[in-house]
Amino acid sequence: MCEGVSPQDATIIVYKNRPGTPNRELKRFCNRLYGYIDQSNKGAYTYHRKGLLGEIPHIHIDKVRSVIITRTQDAPRVIELLEEFGAYVYSRGVILNQADWDRFTLKEPGPGSGQNGQNGQNGQNTHHRDQKALHRKRQDAKTKTQKDQ
């Protein structure tokens, strides 16, 4: 358990985006909250950009996308972001048992993720190699199709 925080010290946040929100705004919202995959050089490099939930321990209810449980001290940051995008927000303190409290996790990037300059084994970006091979296969298939026509 986290030091100085009791198992009851959690907040459930339920939100709903306002109706009629443009898709572009919803995408920005999701990127800021959940994070996103960023690609550069035509997909040769892939980076996972953390959203707010990548920075704080939380429980995300899988079946209900718009329900998040956070530590009480982290709830204001989440609520502030939700309100910045005009979402309707409902939050309340909740009592968690030890099993629920243990679900609070931060997902750390694994080897080869390329995040923050961290690459796979021996400093090589393994994803970069895979992307180059995939690109070559696509180019070969495209060239073959053009020759067949």
Long-range contacts (C-beta under 8 A, 24 or more apart in sequence): 1-98, 1-101, 1-102, 2-57, 2-71, 2-104, 5-71, 5-72, 5-73, 7-95, 7-96, 7-97, 7-98, 7-100, 7-101, 8-93, 8-94, 8-95, 8-96, 9-71, 9-72, 9-73, 10-69, 10-70, 10-71, 10-72, 10-93, 10-94, 10-95, 10-96, 10-100, 10-101, 11-69, 11-70, 11-71, 11-72, 11-75, 11-91, 11-92, 11-93, 11-94, 12-67, 12-68, 12-69, 12-91, 12-92, 12-93, 12-94, 13-67, 13-68, 13-69, 13-70, 13-75, 13-78, 13-79, 13-82, 13-89, 13-90, 13-91, 14-66, 14-67, 14-89, 14-90, 14-91, 15-66, 15-68, 15-82, 15-87, 15-88, 15-89, 15-90, 16-66, 16-87, 16-88, 17-85, 17-86, 17-87, 17-88, 18-86, 18-87, 18-88, 21-85, 21-86, 25-85, 28-85, 29-85, 29-87, 32-81, 32-85, 33-78, 33-81, 33-82, 42-135, 43-131, 43-135, 44-128, 44-131, 44-132, 44-135, 45-114, 45-125, 45-127, 45-128, 45-131, 46-114, 46-127, 46-131, 47-113, 47-114, 47-115, 48-109, 48-113, 48-114, 48-115, 50-115, 52-77, 52-78, 52-81, 53-78, 54-106, 54-107, 55-106, 56-106, 57-104, 57-105, 57-106, 58-104, 59-100, 59-103, 59-104, 69-94, 69-96, 69-100, 71-104
